[in-house]
């Protein structure tokens, strides 16, 4: 698509949005704001890093996904373009296989595993036990699956809402700001209490030794999640920098540049 064609499509989309009633435009803005708030604020309080907090987050994302599918926040909802059908289909198949594997681990129809004897031992000692399943920590697997489904909902809604470049840029800016806030908190806690506490919650196992150094983890309950989130913030910052350079190059490009290149 040429820049002229892209600008024409953007103008047509803007005109279509202006033709929408004011109430619908306000509803679009509210849905987008709620989506951004759910994604960005989830990492800030410690509760959003706990398994019990993902249930209301997943429910909120599901309700927002229904609104987006109805056309709020994204004019065409979850419409799929011709060029993205196959990549999305492959992604959906991979995600479906992942979910199916998790469900298989928690079912009794899967082949026996090394932990099967634990179920028989429980049956012998307690008199009753669940059927043997490959996953010995079913609750943890279900909690992890709930988080992954919530992340899938975030991807689907971000794909629809962030087709608008302004929305995409806003999402990246909010992600960078959230990561910066988490990093600032991590540095403060590292200097003051060796980062073993989030509020009154002790993350370090065993007896707390003030002289012991804890790994930096900010508002998260482990260092791996903290590092992943900070890495996402760094990637978002790089994307904003590169996007700014591309816009600046496009702003200084005109027909005279083509003539100079041809000569």
C-alpha positions in Angstrom: 0.0 0.0 0.0 1.3 3.4 -0.9 1.6 6.3 1.7 -1.2 8.1 -0.2 -3.4 5.0 0.0 -2.6 4.5 3.7 -3.5 8.2 4.4 -6.7 7.8 2.4 -7.7 4.7 4.4 -6.9 6.5 7.7 -9.0 9.5 6.6 -11.9 7.3 5.7 -11.6 5.5 9.1 -11.5 8.8 10.9 -14.6 10.0 9.0 -16.4 6.9 9.9 -15.6 7.4 13.5 -16.8 11.0 13.4 -20.1 9.7 12.0 -20.7 7.5 15.0 -23.1 8.9 17.6 -21.4 10.6 20.6 -22.7 7.9 23.0 -21.0 5.2 21.0 -17.8 7.1 20.8 -17.8 7.6 24.5 -18.4 3.9 24.9 -15.5 3.1 22.7 -13.2 5.4 24.7 -14.4 3.7 28.0 -13.8 0.2 26.7 -10.3 1.1 25.5 -9.5 2.9 28.8 -10.7 -0.1 30.8 -8.6 -2.5 28.7 -5.4 -0.4 29.1 -6.1 0.0 32.8 -6.5 -3.8 33.3 -3.3 -4.6 31.4 -1.1 -1.9 32.9 -2.3 -1.8 36.5 -2.3 -5.6 37.0 1.5 -5.6 37.5 1.6 -2.8 40.1 -0.1 -4.3 43.2 1.2 -7.5 44.7 -2.2 -9.1 44.6 -2.2 -9.2 40.8 0.8 -11.5 41.0 -1.1 -14.0 43.1 -3.1 -16.9 41.7 -6.4 -15.8 43.3 -6.2 -12.4 41.7 -6.2 -13.8 38.2 -9.8 -15.0 38.4 -11.3 -11.5 38.5 -8.8 -10.3 36.0 -9.7 -13.1 33.6 -13.4 -12.3 34.1 -12.9 -8.6 33.4 -10.9 -9.4 30.3 -13.6 -11.8 29.1 -16.3 -9.1 29.5 -14.2 -6.6 27.7 -13.6 -9.1 24.9 -17.4 -9.5 24.5 -17.7 -5.7 24.1 -14.9 -5.5 21.6 -16.4 -8.3 19.6 -19.7 -6.3 19.5 -17.8 -3.4 17.9 -17.0 -1.2 21.0 -13.4 0.1 21.0 -12.6 -1.4 17.6 -15.0 -0.6 14.8 -14.7 -3.9 13.0 -14.4 -6.0 16.2 -12.3 -9.1 15.7 -12.5 -9.0 11.8 -9.5 -10.8 10.2 -7.8 -9.5 7.1 -6.9 -11.6 4.1 -3.1 -11.4 4.7 -3.3 -12.4 8.4 -5.6 -15.4 8.2 -3.0 -18.0 7.9 -0.6 -16.6 10.6 -3.6 -16.3 13.0 -4.8 -19.8 12.2 -1.3 -21.2 13.0 -1.2 -19.3 16.2 -4.7 -20.4 17.2 -3.8 -24.1 16.5 -0.6 -23.8 18.6 -2.6 -22.2 21.5 -5.3 -24.8 21.2 -2.7 -27.6 21.4 -1.2 -26.0 24.5 -4.5 -25.8 26.2 -5.4 -29.4 25.3 -2.0 -30.6 26.7 -2.7 -28.9 30.0 -6.1 -30.4 30.2 -4.7 -33.8 29.3 -2.2 -33.5 32.2 -5.1 -33.0 34.6 -7.3 -35.8 33.4 -7.3 -39.5 34.2 -7.4 -40.6 30.6 -3.7 -39.9 30.1 -1.2 -42.7 30.5 0.3 -43.3 33.9 3.3 -41.3 35.0 6.0 -41.6 37.6 3.8 -40.0 40.3 1.1 -42.7 39.9 2.4 -44.5 43.0 1.6 -41.5 45.1 -2.1 -41.8 44.4 -2.1 -45.5 45.2 -0.2 -44.7 48.5 -2.8 -42.1 49.3 -5.6 -44.6 48.6 -3.9 -47.1 50.9 -3.4 -44.6 53.7 -6.5 -42.5 53.5 -8.9 -45.0 52.1 -9.9 -42.7 49.2 -8.0 -40.8 46.6 -8.4 -39.2 43.2 -7.6 -41.1 40.0 -4.0 -40.9 39.0 -3.1 -38.1 36.6 0.2 -37.1 35.1 0.2 -33.6 36.8 0.7 -34.0 40.5 -0.1 -30.3 41.1 -3.5 -29.9 39.3 -4.4 -26.7 41.1 -1.1 -25.1 40.0 -1.7 -26.2 36.4 -5.2 -24.8 36.3 -4.0 -21.5 37.8 -1.3 -21.4 35.1 -3.9 -22.2 32.4 -6.1 -19.4 33.6 -3.2 -16.9 33.3 -2.4 -18.1 29.8 -6.1 -17.8 28.7 -6.1 -14.2 30.2 -3.0 -13.5 28.2 -4.7 -14.9 25.1 -7.6 -12.5 25.6 -5.2 -9.6 26.0 -3.5 -10.5 22.7 -6.8 -10.8 20.8 -8.1 -7.5 22.1 -4.8 -5.7 21.6 -4.8 -6.9 18.0 -8.2 -5.4 17.4 -7.8 -2.1 19.4 -4.2 -1.4 18.4 -4.9 -1.4 14.7 -5.2 2.3 15.3 -1.6 3.5 15.5 -2.5 6.0 18.3 -3.9 3.3 20.4 -0.8 1.1 19.8 1.5 3.9 20.8 -0.6 4.6 23.9 -0.3 1.0 24.9 3.5 1.0 24.5 3.8 4.3 26.4 1.7 2.9 29.3 3.8 -0.3 29.4 7.0 1.7 29.6 5.6 3.9 32.4 4.3 0.8 34.3 7.7 -0.9 34.0 9.5 2.2 35.1 7.3 2.5 38.2 7.9 -1.2 39.0 11.7 -0.7 38.5 11.7 2.4 40.7 10.0 0.4 43.5 12.5 -2.4 43.1 15.5 -0.1 43.4 14.0 1.6 46.5 13.3 -1.8 48.2 16.7 -3.1 47.3 18.4 -0.1 49.0 16.1 -0.1 52.1 15.1 -3.7 52.9 17.1 -5.8 50.4 13.8 -6.2 48.5 12.5 -9.1 50.6 9.2 -7.4 51.3 6.3 -6.2 49.2 4.4 -4.3 51.8 4.2 -6.7 54.7 4.6 -9.8 52.6 8.0 -11.7 53.1 9.1 -13.2 49.8 12.2 -14.9 51.2 11.7 -18.4 52.5 12.9 -19.3 56.0 14.3 -17.1 58.7 14.7 -13.5 57.5 18.3 -12.2 57.8 18.6 -8.5 57.3 22.2 -9.0 56.1 21.0 -11.5 53.4 20.7 -10.1 49.9 17.5 -11.0 48.0 17.2 -10.9 44.3 15.5 -7.8 42.9 11.8 -8.5 42.1 9.9 -5.3 42.6 6.2 -5.7 43.0 6.4 -9.3 41.8 6.7 -12.4 44.0 9.7 -13.8 42.1 12.6 -12.5 40.1 11.7 -14.3 36.9 8.4 -12.6 36.5 10.0 -9.3 37.4 12.7 -9.7 34.8 10.1 -10.7 32.1 8.0 -7.6 32.8 11.0 -5.2 32.8 12.2 -6.9 29.5 8.7 -6.2 28.0 9.1 -2.5 29.1 12.6 -2.4 27.4 11.2 -3.8 24.2 8.3 -1.4 24.2 10.7 1.5 24.7 12.9 0.3 21.8 9.7 0.1 19.6 8.7 3.6 20.5 12.2 4.9 19.6 12.3 3.1 16.3 8.7 4.2 15.4 9.7 7.8 16.2 12.6 7.6 13.8 10.5 6.2 11.1 7.9 9.0 11.5 10.6 11.6 11.4 12.1 10.1 8.2 8.7 10.0 6.5 8.0 13.6 7.5 11.2 14.8 5.7 10.6 12.7 2.6 9.1 14.3 -0.5 9.1 14.0 -4.3 12.4 15.9 -4.7 14.2 13.1 -2.9 13.0 10.7 -5.6 14.2 13.0 -8.3 17.7 13.3 -6.7 17.9 9.5 -6.4 17.0 9.0 -10.0 19.5 11.6 -11.2 
